[in-house]
Amino acid sequence: MTEFSGPAQSWSLAAFCSVVALTLLLCVLTGPDADDLAEFYTGYKSLSPLRNGLAIAGDYISAATVLTIGGIIALCGYDGVVLALSAVLSLLLLMFLLAEPLHNTGRYTMGDVLGHRHPARSVRIAACAVTLLALVPMMIVQLAGVGELLAYVMGFTAPAAKNGCVAGAGILMISYAALGGMRGTALVQIFKTVMLLASGLVVSALILHTFGWSTEALFRTAARESGAGPAYLRWGLQYSNSPNPALDLASTQCAIVLGAGCLPHVTMRMYTAGTPRQVRRAMSWAVSSVTLFILMLVLICTGATALLGRARITGADPHGTTAYLLGARAAFGSGLSRSESLLFATVTTAVFLTLLASVASMTLACANALAHDLTASRPLAPARELTLARSCALLVGIPVILVAALAQHRSLQPLATLSFTLGASAIAPALLYTLFWRRYTRAGLLATLIVGSLTVLALTPGTTLVSGNPVSAFPEADFDWFPYNTPALASIPAGFLAGWLTSVLAGRSTADRERARYESTEHRLLTGPPTRDRPAGAPDGT
């Protein structure tokens, strides 16, 4: 029995309502004053490393992780595990390569980091545009996922009921971002991460207990029930219909490894730590939390295949996005006691809060970029900028709600892939060159952002994720012309090459000027500013 009915459904509904009330109350109580920009953008850098690390992990664990990668693990086995580990590797790269430089040079947004070295309005506008391009597709994925989750658990089938779930969740995401600011969304993320890890540990233990605490027995049974046999435990099953499965897998891995950790809603958490040491400690907690969750995700989604079989998973959703919930439900057996119903409600609520909290953080990152980057050349009074940021949360949120309601019944994997690939093709090279290449010019930065983004936007519609097979976003159409599932193998080199070539062709005098400018900021990049950007009397986060 895997249907969500009876006590499990009632407990889930009660848990959803309780969590919504509690998280809204947290956002109202911790929200900033009417004119306190530092509190809205960074929460006064007052979170401890543990809490900041849990918030970073919460931002990082999104619908693309729980639903999309979870579905690939359940249906394709080894390929899904590789993608899940790629997500951990991306966070490790952020930790060891970018976290401290971002903290030392950034203030509120990615535009601050890029504008620190190239203070021009064009750079701020480009950074804001790329932030929106990278996050809005992922916001649509998250919000549509909330609607599908609520409809699936509550048994809603009418389109109007599903649209109502999306609209309600959208209003919540706007409220979290506008009322709570950075501190409020951080508390929601912490709450979500703790619930997700705690419930995941219980379900993972139940699944391992079912198979005698033998992972070998678990994976062997999953391979048999998947219908793929030994291919389930080897690479290439996800791309078995591709003419170049190895390149397809490499392209997807590149997009995740380079893109996931560079998305603006994740990097903005680097600005909320008080000192470089706190950044390192926070990232250690974040990496540990995400790694633990990825291990549990592999066990639960593989357990779903082993306990239920491929047919029942694809019957619930052709892409396997409900595999995490199905695996959790199957772990409790055919009948649920009251305590088991409560535990399962915790699982569903944790997934619900995962989607809702992630989209709230993305809304906040978009609102911050619009309010701060577009007004940087003509600074507004703090109260006016804060009002503008809250209005921008509404401005971004309403179109996302409308598109998410329309896109619920289609595959949203192309949108998630678009976000990761934009992060890898435009944001990652721009940050790496800005932080570590002395000769990088303003023209090179603009070329990186523009060429990387346009290449992704031009190639993505031609991939098989959009059309050309039964699980595409438009299965009834066939206009795929690009040979891979993701354009990363073409767009990532394009972004890096555009920035490098434009900077190299700028001439020796420009190169000398850029080198001197970099050397003037190198000490801040390595050690941070001499005084923290914090109002007098504010907490120092120690």
For each residue, the residues with C-beta under 8 A, 3 or more apart:
1: 334 335
2: 308 312 316 326 329 330
3:
4: 8 9 12 152 153 154 155 325 329 348
5: 8 9 155
6: 9 10 336 341
7: 10 11 336 338 341
8: 4 5 11 12 329 336 341 344 345
9: 4 5 6 12 13 153 154 155
10: 6 7 13 14 341
11: 7 8 14 15 341 342 344 345
12: 4 8 9 15 16 153 154 344 345 348 349
13: 9 10 16 17 154
14: 10 11 17 18 345
15: 11 12 18 19 345 346 348 349
16: 12 13 19 20 150 348 349 352
17: 13 14 20 21
18: 14 15 21 22
19: 15 16 22 23 191 349 352 353
20: 16 17 23 24 172
21: 17 18 24 25
22: 18 19 25 26 191
23: 19 20 26 27 176 187 188 191 353 357
24: 20 21 27 28 172 175 176 179
25: 21 22 28 29
26: 22 23 29 30 180 184 187 188 191
27: 23 24 30 31 175 176 179 180 184 185 187 188
28: 24 25 31 179 180
29: 25 26
30: 26 27 180 183 184 187
31: 27 28 179 180 181 183 184
32: 36 37 39 40 181 183 386
33: 36 39
34: 383 386
35: 381 382 383 386
36: 32 33 39 40 382 386
37: 32 40 41 382 385 386
38: 41 42 44 533 534 535 538
39: 32 33 36 42 43 44 181 182 183
40: 32 36 37 181 182 386 389
41: 37 38 107 108 181 182 271 368 372
42: 38 39 45 107 108 182 271 272
43: 39 46 47 181 182 183 186 272
44: 38 39 183 534 535 538 539 541
45: 42 271 272 273 274 532 534 538 539 540 541
46: 43 183 274 538 539 540 541
47: 43 51 52 55 183 186 272 273 282 541
48: 51 52 278 541
49: 52 53 273 278 281 282 284 285
50: 53 54 281 282 285
51: 47 48 54 55 186 190
52: 47 48 49 55 56 186 269 272 273 278 282 285
53: 49 50 56 57 281 282 283 284 285 286 288 289
54: 50 51 57 58 189 190 193 194 285 286 289
55: 47 51 52 58 59 185 186 187 189 190 193 269 272
56: 52 53 59 60 266 269 282 283 285 286
57: 53 54 60 61 189 193 285 286 289 290 293
58: 54 55 61 188 189 190 192 193 354 357 358 361
59: 55 56 62 189 265 266 269 358 361
60: 56 57 65 87 91 260 261 266 286 290
61: 57 58 65 66 193 196 290 293 354 358
62: 59 65 66 138 142 354 355 358
63: 66 67 68 138 141 142 145 354 355 358 416
64: 67 68 69 138 141 416 419 420
65: 60 61 62 68 69 70 84 87 293 294 297
66: 61 62 63 69 70 297 324 351 354 355
67: 63 64 70 71 145 321 322 324
68: 63 64 65 71 72 141 319 321 412 413 416
69: 64 65 66 72 73 80 83 84 87 297
70: 65 66 67 73 74 80 297 300 301 320 321 323 324
71: 67 68 74 75 80 301 317 319 320 321 322 323
72: 68 69 75 76 79 80 83 238 320
73: 69 70 76 77 80 81 84 297 298 301 302 323
74: 70 71 80 301 302 304 305 313 320 323 327
75: 71 72 80 226 238 305 310 313 314 319 320 323
76: 72 73 79 80 232 237 238
77: 73 80 81 219 222 223 226 228 231 232 233 237 302 305
78: 81 82 232 233 234 235 237
79: 72 76 82 83 235 236 237 238 239 249
80: 69 70 71 72 73 74 75 76 77 83 84 238 298 301
81: 73 77 78 84 85 298
82: 78 79 85 86 235 249 253
83: 69 72 79 80 86 87 252 253 256
84: 65 69 73 80 81 87 88 294 297 298
85: 81 82 88 89 294
86: 82 83 89 90 253 256 257 260
87: 60 65 69 83 84 90 91 256 260 290 294
88: 84 85 91 92 287 290 291 294
89: 85 86 92 93 257
90: 86 87 93 94 256 257 258 259 260 261 262
91: 60 87 88 94 95 260 261 283 286 287 290
92: 88 89 95 96 287
93: 89 90 96 97 98 257 258 261
94: 90 91 97 98 99 261 262 266 267 283
95: 91 92 99 280 283 284 286 287
96: 92 93 99
97: 93 94 432
98: 93 94 101 102 261 262 267 270 431 432 435
99: 94 95 96 102 103 270 279 280 283
100: 103 104 276 279 280 528
101: 98 104 105 435 436 525 526
102: 98 99 105 106 113 267 270 271 431 435
103: 99 100 106 270 271 273 276 279 528
104: 100 101 276 524 525 526 527 528 529
105: 101 102 112 113 116 117 435 521 524 525
106: 102 103 109 110 112 113 116 267 270 271
107: 41 42 112 271 533
108: 41 42 112 268 271 368 372
109: 106 112 113 127 128 131 264 268 365 368 369 372 373
110: 106 113 114 127 130 131 264 267 268 369 427 431
111: 114 115 123 124 127 128 131 369 372 373 376
112: 105 106 107 108 109 115 116 271 372 373
113: 102 105 106 109 110 116 267 431 434 435
114: 110 111 117 118 123 124 127 430 431 434 445
115: 111 112 118 119 120 123 124 127 373 376
116: 105 106 112 113 119 521
117: 105 114 434 440 517 518 521
118: 114 115 123 434 441 442 445
119: 115 116 123
120: 115 123 124 442
121: 124 125 376 377
122: 125 126 442 446
123: 111 114 115 118 119 120 126 127 442 445 446
124: 111 114 115 120 121 127 128 373 374 376 377
125: 121 122 128 129 373 374
126: 122 123 129 130 445 446 449 450
127: 109 110 111 114 115 123 124 130 131 369 373 449
128: 109 111 124 125 131 132 369 370 373 374
129: 125 126 132 133 449 453
130: 110 126 127 133 134 422 426 427 430 449 453
131: 109 110 111 127 128 134 135 264 365 366 369 373
132: 128 129 135 136 366 369 370 396
133: 129 130 136 137 422 453 457
134: 130 131 137 138 263 264 419 422 423 426 427
135: 131 132 138 139 263 264 265 362 365 366 419
136: 132 133 139 140 366 396 400
137: 133 134 140 141 415 416 418 419
138: 62 63 64 134 135 141 142 263 362 415 416 419
139: 135 136 142 143 173 359 362 363 366 396 400 404
140: 136 137 143 144 400 403 404 407 412 415
141: 63 64 68 137 138 144 145 412 415 416 419
142: 62 63 138 139 145 146 355 356 358 359 362
143: 139 140 146 147 166 169 170 173 355 359 400 401 404
144: 140 141 147 148 166 404 405 407 408 412
145: 63 67 141 142 148 149 321 355 412
146: 142 143 149 150 165 166 169 352 355 356 359
147: 143 144 150 151 162 163 165 166 169 404 405 408
148: 144 145 151 152 162 317 321 408
149: 145 146 152 153 325 348 351 352 355
150: 16 146 147 153 154 156 162 165 169 352
151: 147 148 154 155 156 157 161 162 165
152: 4 148 149 155 316 322 325
153: 4 9 12 149 150 325 348
154: 4 9 12 13 150 151
155: 4 5 9 151 152
156: 150 151 161 162 165
157: 151 161
158: 161 162
159: 162 163
160: 163 164
161: 151 156 157 158 164 165
162: 147 148 150 151 156 158 159 165 166 405 408
163: 147 159 160 166 167 405 408
164: 160 161 167 168
165: 146 147 150 151 156 161 162 168 169
166: 143 144 146 147 162 163 169 170 401 404 405 408
167: 163 164 170 171 401 405
168: 164 165 171 172
169: 143 146 147 150 165 166 172 173 355 356 359
170: 143 166 167 173 174 397 398 400 401 404
171: 167 168 174 175 401
172: 20 24 168 169 175 176 356 360
173: 139 143 169 170 176 177 356 359 360 363 397
174: 170 171 177 178 363 393 394 397
175: 24 27 171 172 178 179
176: 23 24 27 172 173 179 180 184 185 188 356 357 360 363 364
177: 173 174 180 181 185 360 361 363 364 367 393 397
178: 174 175 367 389 390 393 394
179: 24 27 28 31 175 176 184
180: 26 27 28 30 31 176 177 183 184 185 187 188 360
181: 31 32 39 40 41 43 177 184 185 364
182: 39 40 41 42 43 185 186 268 272 364
183: 30 31 32 39 43 44 46 47 180 186 187
184: 26 27 30 31 176 179 180 181 187 188
185: 27 55 176 177 180 181 182 188 189 357 360 361 364
186: 43 47 51 52 55 182 183 189 190 269 272
187: 23 26 27 30 55 180 183 184 190 191
188: 23 26 27 58 176 180 184 185 191 192 353 356 357 360
189: 54 55 57 58 59 185 186 192 193 357 361
190: 51 54 55 58 186 187 193 194
191: 19 22 23 26 187 188 194 195 353 357
192: 58 188 189 195 196 350 353 354 357
193: 54 55 57 58 61 189 190 196 197 289
194: 54 190 191 197 198
195: 191 192 198 199 346 349 350 353
196: 61 192 193 199 200 293 350 351 353 354
197: 193 194 200 201 289 292 293 296
198: 194 195 201 202 346 350
199: 195 196 202 203 328 343 346 347 350
200: 196 197 203 204 293 296 297 300 347 350
201: 197 198 204 205 296
202: 198 199 205 206 343
203: 199 200 206 207 296 300 327 328 331 347
204: 200 201 207 208 295 296 299 300
205: 201 202 208 209
206: 202 203 209 210 331 332
207: 203 204 210 211 218 299 300 303 307 327 331
208: 204 205 211 213 214 215 218 299
209: 205 206 212 213
210: 206 207 303 307 331
211: 207 208 214 215 217 218 221 303 306
212: 209 217
213: 208 209
214: 208 211 217 218
215: 208 211 218 219 299
216: 219 220
217: 211 212 214 220 221
218: 207 208 211 214 215 221 222 299 302 303 306
219: 77 215 216 222 223 233 302 306
220: 216 217 223 224
221: 211 217 218 224 225 306
222: 77 218 219 225 226 232 302 303 305 306
223: 77 219 220 226 228 229 230 232 233
224: 220 221 229
225: 221 222 305 306 307 308 309 310
226: 75 77 222 223 229 232 305 309 310
227: 309 310 311
228: 77 223 231 232 237 310
229: 223 224 226 232
230: 223 233 234
231: 77 228 234 236 237 240
232: 76 77 78 222 223 226 228 229 237
233: 77 78 219 223 230
234: 78 230 231 237
235: 78 79 82 245 249
236: 79 231 239 240 245 246 249
237: 76 77 78 79 228 231 232 234 240
238: 72 75 76 79 80 248 249
239: 79 236 242 244 245 248 249 485
240: 231 236 237 245
241: 469
242: 239 245 248 464 484 485
243: 483
244: 239 247 248 483 484
245: 235 236 239 240 242 248 249
246: 236 249 250
247: 244 250 251 484 489
248: 238 239 242 244 245 251 252 484 485 486
249: 79 82 235 236 238 239 245 246 252 253
250: 246 247 253 254 489
251: 247 248 254 255 484 485 486 487 488 489
252: 83 248 249 255 256 417 485 486 488
253: 82 83 86 249 250 256 257
254: 250 251 257 258 424 488 489 492
255: 251 252 258 259 417 420 421 423 424 486 488 492
256: 83 86 87 90 252 253 259 260 420 424
257: 86 89 90 93 253 254 260 424
258: 90 93 254 255 261 262 423 424 428 488 492
259: 90 255 256 262 263 419 420 421 422 423 424 425 427 428 488
260: 60 86 87 90 91 256 257 263 266 420 423
261: 60 90 91 93 94 98 258 266 267 423
262: 90 94 98 258 259 266 267 423 424 427 428 431
263: 134 135 138 259 260 266 267 419 420 423 427
264: 109 110 131 134 135 267 268 365 369 427
265: 59 135 268 358 361 362 364 365
266: 56 59 60 94 260 261 262 263 269
267: 94 98 102 106 110 113 261 262 263 264 270 431
268: 108 109 110 182 264 265 271 272 364 365 368
269: 52 55 56 59 186 266 272 273 282
270: 98 99 102 103 106 267 273 279
271: 41 42 45 102 103 106 107 108 112 268
272: 42 43 45 47 52 55 182 186 268 269
273: 45 47 49 52 103 269 270 276 278 279 282 541
274: 45 46 278 532 540 541 542
275: 278 279 528 532 541 542
276: 100 103 104 273 279 280 527 528
277: 280 281
278: 48 49 52 273 274 275 281 282 541 542
279: 99 100 103 270 273 275 276 282 283
280: 95 99 100 276 277 283 284
281: 49 50 53 277 278 284 285
282: 47 49 50 52 53 56 269 273 278 279 285 286
283: 53 56 91 94 95 99 279 280 286 287
284: 49 53 95 280 281 287 288
285: 49 50 52 53 54 56 57 281 282 288 289
286: 53 54 56 57 60 91 95 282 283 289 290
287: 88 91 92 95 283 284 290 291
288: 53 284 285 291 292
289: 53 54 57 193 197 285 286 292 293
290: 57 60 61 87 88 91 286 287 293 294
291: 88 287 288 294 295
292: 197 288 289 295 296
293: 57 61 65 196 197 200 289 290 296 297
294: 65 84 85 87 88 290 291 297 298
295: 204 291 292 298 299
296: 197 200 201 203 204 292 293 299 300
297: 65 66 69 70 73 84 200 293 294 300 301 324
298: 73 80 81 84 294 295 301 302
299: 204 207 208 215 218 295 296 302 303
300: 70 200 203 204 207 296 297 303 304 323 324 327 328 331
301: 70 71 73 74 80 297 298 304 305 320 323 324 327
302: 73 74 77 218 219 222 298 299 305 306 327
303: 207 210 211 218 222 299 300 306 307 327 330 331
304: 74 300 301 307 308 313 323 324 326 327 330
305: 74 75 77 222 225 226 301 302 308 309 310 313 323
306: 211 218 219 221 222 225 302 303
307: 207 210 225 303 304 327 330 331
308: 2 225 304 305 312 313 326 327 330
309: 225 226 227 305 312 313
310: 75 225 226 227 228 305 313 314
311: 227 314 315
312: 2 308 309 315 316 326
313: 74 75 304 305 308 309 310 316 317 320 322 323 326
314: 75 310 311 317 318 320
315: 311 312
316: 2 152 312 313 322 326
317: 71 148 313 314 320 321 322
318: 314 470 471
319: 68 71 75 411 413 471
320: 70 71 72 74 75 301 313 314 317 323
321: 67 68 70 71 145 148 317
322: 67 71 152 313 316 317 325 326
323: 70 71 73 74 75 300 301 304 305 313 320 326 327
324: 66 67 70 297 300 301 304 327 328 351
325: 4 149 152 153 322 328 329 347 348 351
326: 2 304 308 312 313 316 322 323 329 330
327: 74 203 207 300 301 302 303 304 307 308 323 324 330 331
328: 199 203 300 324 325 331 332 344 347 348
329: 2 4 8 325 326 332 344
330: 2 303 304 307 308 326 327 333
331: 203 206 207 210 300 303 307 327 328
332: 206 328 329 336 340 343 344
333: 330 336
334: 1
335: 1
336: 6 7 8 332 333 340 341 344
337: 340 341
338: 7 341 342
339: 342 343
340: 332 336 337 343 344
341: 6 7 8 10 11 336 337 338 344 345
342: 11 338 339 345 346
343: 199 202 332 339 340 346 347
344: 8 11 12 328 329 332 336 340 341 347 348
345: 8 11 12 14 15 341 342 348 349
346: 15 195 198 199 342 343 349 350
347: 199 200 203 325 328 343 344 350 351
348: 4 12 15 16 149 153 325 328 344 345 351 352
349: 12 15 16 19 195 345 346 352 353
350: 192 195 196 198 199 200 346 347 353 354
351: 66 149 196 324 325 347 348 354 355
352: 16 19 146 149 150 348 349 355 356
353: 19 23 188 191 192 195 196 349 350 356 357
354: 58 61 62 63 66 192 196 350 351 357 358
355: 62 63 66 142 143 145 146 149 169 351 352 358 359
356: 142 146 169 172 173 176 188 352 353 359 360
357: 23 58 176 185 188 189 191 192 353 354 360 361
358: 58 59 61 62 63 142 265 354 355 361 362
359: 139 142 143 146 169 173 355 356 362 363 400
360: 172 173 176 177 180 185 188 356 357 363 364
361: 58 59 177 185 189 265 357 358 364 365
362: 135 138 139 142 265 358 359 365 366
363: 139 173 174 176 177 359 360 366 367 393 396 397 400
364: 176 177 181 182 185 265 268 360 361 367 368 393
365: 109 131 135 264 265 268 361 362 368 369
366: 131 132 135 136 139 362 363 369 370 392 393 396
367: 177 178 363 364 370 371 389 390 392 393 395 396
368: 41 108 109 268 364 365 371 372 389
369: 109 110 111 127 128 131 132 264 365 366 372 373 374
370: 128 132 366 367 373 374 388 389 392 395 396
371: 367 368 374 375 385 386 388 389 392
372: 41 108 109 111 112 368 369 375 376 385 389
373: 109 111 112 115 124 125 127 128 131 369 370 376
374: 124 125 128 369 370 371
375: 371 372 378 379 380 385 388
376: 111 115 121 124 372 373 379
377: 121 124
378: 375
379: 375 376 385
380: 375 384 385 388
381: 35 384 385
382: 35 36 37 385 386
383: 34 35 386 387
384: 380 381 387 388
385: 37 371 372 375 379 380 381 382 388 389
386: 32 34 35 36 37 40 371 382 383 389 390
387: 383 384 390 391
388: 370 371 375 380 384 385 391 392
389: 40 178 367 368 370 371 372 385 386 392 393
390: 178 367 386 387 393 394
391: 387 388 394 395
392: 366 367 370 371 388 389 395 396
393: 174 177 178 363 364 366 367 389 390 396 397
394: 174 178 390 391 397 398
395: 367 370 391 392 398
396: 132 136 139 363 366 367 370 392 393 399 400
397: 170 173 174 177 363 393 394 400 401
398: 170 394 395 401 402
399: 396 402 403
400: 136 139 140 143 170 359 363 396 397 403 404
401: 143 166 167 170 171 397 398 404 405
402: 398 399 405 406
403: 140 399 400 406 407
404: 139 140 143 144 147 166 170 400 401 407 408
405: 144 147 162 163 166 167 401 402 408
406: 402 403
407: 140 144 403 404 410 412 415
408: 144 147 148 162 163 166 404 405
409:
410: 407 473 474
411: 319 414 465 471 472 473
412: 68 140 141 144 145 407 415 416 473
413: 68 319 416 417 465 473
414: 411 417 418 460 463 465 466 472 473
415: 137 138 140 141 407 412 418 419
416: 63 64 68 137 138 141 412 413 419 420
417: 252 255 413 414 420 421 460 463 465 485 486
418: 137 414 415 421 422 456 457 460
419: 64 134 135 137 138 141 259 263 415 416 422 423
420: 64 255 256 259 260 263 416 417 423 424 486
421: 255 259 417 418 424 425 456 460 486 487 488 491 492
422: 130 133 134 259 418 419 425 426 427 452 453 456
423: 134 255 258 259 260 261 262 263 419 420 426 427 428
424: 254 255 256 257 258 259 262 420 421 427 428 488 491 492 495
425: 259 421 422 428 429 452 453 455 456 487 488 491 492 494 495
426: 130 134 422 423 429 430 448 449 452 453 456 495
427: 110 130 134 259 262 263 264 422 423 424 430 431
428: 258 259 262 423 424 425 431 432 492 495
429: 425 426 432 433 448 452 492 495 496 499
430: 114 130 426 427 433 434 445 448 449 452 495 499
431: 98 102 110 113 114 262 267 427 428 434 435
432: 97 98 428 429 435 436 437
433: 429 430 436 437 440 444 445 448 499 500 503
434: 113 114 117 118 430 431 437 440 445
435: 98 101 102 105 113 431 432 525
436: 101 432 433
437: 432 433 434 440 503 518
438: 514 515 518 519
439: 503 504 511 514 515
440: 117 433 434 437 444 445 499 503 514 518
441: 118 444 445 502 503 506 510 511 514
442: 118 120 122 123 445 446
443: 446 447 502 503 506
444: 433 440 441 447 448 498 499 500 502 503 506
445: 114 118 123 126 430 433 434 440 441 442 448 449 499
446: 122 123 126 442 443 449 450
447: 443 444 450 451 498 499 501 502
448: 426 429 430 433 444 445 451 452 495 496 498 499 502
449: 126 127 129 130 426 430 445 446 452 453
450: 126 446 447 453 454 498
451: 447 448 454 455 494 495 498
452: 422 425 426 429 430 448 449 455 456 491 492 494 495 498
453: 129 130 133 422 425 426 449 450 456 457
454: 450 451 457 458
455: 425 451 452 458 459 487 490 491 494 495
456: 418 421 422 425 426 452 453 459 460 487 491
457: 133 418 453 454 460
458: 454 455 461
459: 455 456 462 463 482 487 490 491
460: 414 417 418 421 456 457 463 465 466 486 487
461: 458 466 479
462: 459 466 479 480 481 482
463: 414 417 459 460 466 480 482 484 485 486 487
464: 242 467 468 469 472 480 485
465: 411 413 414 417 460 472 473 485 486
466: 414 460 461 462 463 472 473 474 479 480
467: 464 472 473 474 475 477 478 479 480
468: 464 472 477 478 479 480
469: 241 464 472 475
470: 318 475
471: 318 319 411 475
472: 411 414 464 465 466 467 468 469 475 477 480
473: 410 411 412 413 414 465 466 467
474: 410 466 467 477
475: 467 469 470 471 472
476:
477: 467 468 472 474
478: 467 468
479: 461 462 466 467 468
480: 462 463 464 466 467 468 472
481: 462
482: 459 462 463 487
483: 243 244
484: 242 244 247 248 251 463 487 489
485: 239 242 248 251 252 417 463 464 465
486: 248 251 252 255 417 420 421 460 463 465 489
487: 251 421 425 455 456 459 460 463 482 484 490 491
488: 251 252 254 255 258 259 421 424 425 491 492
489: 247 250 251 254 484 486 492 493
490: 455 459 487 493 494
491: 421 424 425 452 455 456 459 487 488 494 495
492: 254 255 258 421 424 425 428 429 452 488 489 495 496
493: 489 490 496 497
494: 425 451 452 455 490 491 497 498
495: 424 425 426 428 429 430 448 451 452 455 491 492 498 499
496: 429 448 492 493 499 500
497: 493 494 500 501
498: 444 447 448 450 451 452 494 495 501 502
499: 429 430 433 440 444 445 447 448 495 496 502 503
500: 433 444 496 497 503 504
501: 447 497 498 504 505
502: 441 443 444 447 448 498 499 505 506
503: 433 437 439 440 441 443 444 499 500 506 511 514
504: 439 500 501
505: 501 502
506: 441 443 444 502 503 510 511 514
507: 510 511
508: 511 512
509: 512 513
510: 441 506 507 513 514
511: 439 441 503 506 507 508 514 515
512: 508 509 515 516
513: 509 510 516 517
514: 438 439 440 441 503 506 510 511 517 518
515: 438 439 511 512 518 519
516: 512 513 519 520
517: 117 513 514 520 521
518: 117 437 438 440 514 515 521 522
519: 438 515 516 522
520: 516 517
521: 105 116 117 517 518 524 525
522: 518 519 525 526
523: 526 527
524: 104 105 521 527 528 529
525: 101 104 105 435 521 522
526: 101 104 522 523
527: 104 276 523 524
528: 100 103 104 275 276 524
529: 104 524 532 533
530:
531:
532: 45 274 275 529 540
533: 38 107 529
534: 38 44 45 538 540
535: 38 44 538
536:
537:
538: 38 44 45 46 534 535
539: 44 45 46
540: 45 46 274 532 534
541: 44 45 46 47 48 273 274 275 278
542: 274 275 278
